[in-house]
Amino acid sequence: MSKSKKYMIWLGIIITLIAGTVYTVRKEYGFDGDYYFSPLGRQDNLSVTKDGKVIIAATVIDLDKIPGYFVGLRLPVEYLECEGGRAYNIRIRNEENYFILATDTGAVFEYRSRQMFEDKLQALGISDQITLDYSRFKDLWRSFSRSYSQVDWDDCVENTDY
């Protein structure tokens, strides 16, 4: 078999795998009322969207879907323009944020206090249905921030167009 034919076969396999993954992700993460868990170009930029609009800002690090609600954890991001506009970066902030999205009304409740978040879950009568992994805050912060020492953040400004 020629080298170009092998290349084309491997390319076909890779494209099939990618297409299957994209289909699976879209199928898996499509939610009630046209809400989607959307990777906006990279894994540290995950948000909940509806009709193309961001409802829960990036980056969502854990999410439970129960009837009528999305409940989750997120680490906020900063969109930065660096090197005089020659580079764009996302920087995760190490701030634990919690959210509840009522999918029937579109109401969003956001908290920086775990206790206030859990009190709201209790008041809504859904706390026993939630299985969020709070250890993801530390694990993903450690993972995402690993390369931050390699960037000169002093040269960056917030990109408000994002």
C-alpha positions as CSV (number, residue, x, y, z in Angstrom):
1,M,0.0,0.0,0.0
2,S,1.4,3.4,-0.9
3,K,2.3,6.0,1.7
4,S,-0.3,8.4,0.4
5,K,-3.0,5.7,0.6
6,K,-2.0,4.9,4.2
7,Y,-2.1,8.6,5.0
8,M,-5.6,9.0,3.6
9,I,-6.9,5.9,5.5
10,W,-5.4,7.4,8.8
11,L,-6.9,10.8,8.0
12,G,-10.3,9.2,7.4
13,I,-10.1,7.3,10.7
14,I,-9.1,10.5,12.6
15,I,-11.9,12.5,11.0
16,T,-14.4,9.8,11.8
17,L,-13.2,9.7,15.4
18,I,-13.4,13.5,15.7
19,A,-16.9,13.6,14.1
20,G,-18.1,10.9,16.4
21,T,-16.8,12.7,19.4
22,V,-18.3,16.0,18.4
23,Y,-21.7,14.3,17.8
24,T,-21.5,12.5,21.1
25,V,-20.6,15.7,23.0
26,R,-23.4,17.7,21.3
27,K,-25.8,14.9,22.0
28,E,-24.6,14.4,25.6
29,Y,-24.5,18.1,26.4
30,G,-27.7,19.3,24.8
31,F,-30.1,20.0,27.6
32,D,-33.7,21.0,28.4
33,G,-35.1,24.0,26.5
34,D,-32.2,24.3,24.1
35,Y,-29.6,24.9,26.8
36,Y,-26.1,23.6,25.9
37,F,-22.9,22.9,27.8
38,S,-20.6,24.6,25.3
39,P,-16.8,24.3,25.0
40,L,-16.0,27.7,23.5
41,G,-12.9,26.6,21.7
42,R,-10.9,25.1,24.6
43,Q,-11.5,23.0,27.7
44,D,-10.9,25.8,30.1
45,N,-13.6,27.9,28.5
46,L,-16.8,25.9,29.1
47,S,-20.1,27.7,29.6
48,V,-23.9,27.1,29.5
49,T,-25.5,28.7,26.5
50,K,-29.0,29.1,25.0
51,D,-29.8,30.4,21.6
52,G,-26.1,31.3,21.2
53,K,-26.1,33.5,24.3
54,V,-24.0,32.7,27.3
55,I,-26.2,32.0,30.3
56,I,-23.6,30.7,32.8
57,A,-20.2,32.2,32.1
58,A,-17.0,30.1,31.8
59,T,-15.6,28.1,33.0
60,V,-18.0,25.4,34.3
61,I,-16.1,22.7,36.0
62,D,-18.9,20.4,37.2
63,L,-22.6,20.2,36.4
64,D,-25.6,18.2,37.5
65,K,-28.7,18.2,35.4
66,I,-31.9,17.4,37.3
67,P,-35.5,18.0,36.2
68,G,-36.0,21.7,36.0
69,Y,-32.4,22.7,37.0
70,F,-28.8,22.8,36.1
71,V,-26.6,23.1,39.2
72,G,-22.9,23.5,39.0
73,L,-19.5,24.8,40.0
74,R,-17.4,27.2,38.0
75,L,-14.1,29.0,38.1
76,P,-14.4,32.4,36.5
77,V,-12.2,33.4,33.6
78,E,-10.5,36.5,32.4
79,Y,-10.2,37.1,28.6
80,L,-6.9,38.9,28.0
81,E,-5.1,40.5,25.1
82,C,-1.4,40.2,25.5
83,E,1.8,41.3,23.7
84,G,0.1,44.4,22.2
85,G,-2.7,42.3,20.7
86,R,-0.5,39.6,19.2
87,A,-1.7,37.0,21.7
88,Y,-5.0,36.2,23.4
89,N,-5.1,34.3,26.7
90,I,-7.7,32.9,29.1
91,R,-6.7,33.1,32.7
92,I,-8.8,31.2,35.3
93,R,-9.4,32.9,38.6
94,N,-9.1,30.7,41.7
95,E,-12.5,31.8,43.0
96,E,-15.1,29.1,43.9
97,N,-18.4,30.0,42.3
98,Y,-21.7,28.1,42.4
99,F,-24.8,28.4,40.3
100,I,-28.3,27.2,39.9
101,L,-30.2,27.7,36.6
102,A,-33.9,27.1,36.6
103,T,-34.5,25.8,33.1
104,D,-38.2,26.4,33.1
105,T,-37.9,30.2,33.9
106,G,-34.3,30.9,32.9
107,A,-33.7,32.3,36.4
108,V,-30.0,32.1,37.4
109,F,-28.8,32.1,41.0
110,E,-25.0,32.6,41.5
111,Y,-23.1,32.3,44.7
112,R,-19.6,32.7,46.0
113,S,-20.4,31.1,49.3
114,R,-20.9,27.4,49.4
115,Q,-23.1,27.7,52.5
116,M,-25.5,30.2,50.7
117,F,-25.5,27.9,47.7
118,E,-26.3,24.8,49.7
119,D,-29.0,26.8,51.6
120,K,-30.7,27.6,48.3
121,L,-30.5,24.0,47.2
122,Q,-32.2,23.1,50.4
123,A,-34.9,25.7,50.0
124,L,-35.6,24.5,46.5
125,G,-35.9,20.9,47.8
126,I,-33.2,19.5,45.5
127,S,-30.1,19.2,47.7
128,D,-30.4,15.4,47.9
129,Q,-30.3,15.1,44.1
130,I,-27.0,17.0,43.7
131,T,-23.8,15.0,43.4
132,L,-21.2,17.8,42.5
133,D,-17.5,17.0,43.0
134,Y,-16.2,20.0,45.0
135,S,-12.7,18.6,44.8
136,R,-12.7,19.7,41.2
137,F,-12.1,23.3,42.3
138,K,-8.6,22.5,43.5
139,D,-7.8,19.8,40.9
140,L,-8.8,21.9,37.9
141,W,-7.2,25.1,39.3
142,R,-3.9,23.2,39.7
143,S,-4.2,21.8,36.2
144,F,-5.3,25.0,34.4
145,S,-2.9,27.3,36.2
146,R,0.2,25.1,35.7
147,S,1.4,27.2,32.8
148,Y,0.6,30.6,34.2
149,S,4.2,31.2,35.4
150,Q,5.3,31.1,31.7
151,V,3.1,34.1,30.8
152,D,4.0,37.8,31.4
153,W,0.6,38.8,32.7
154,D,1.8,42.4,33.3
155,D,1.7,42.9,29.5
156,C,-2.0,41.8,29.3
157,V,-5.1,43.9,29.4
158,E,-8.7,42.6,29.7
159,N,-10.4,41.9,26.3
160,T,-13.9,43.2,26.8
161,D,-15.0,42.1,23.3
162,Y,-15.2,38.4,24.3
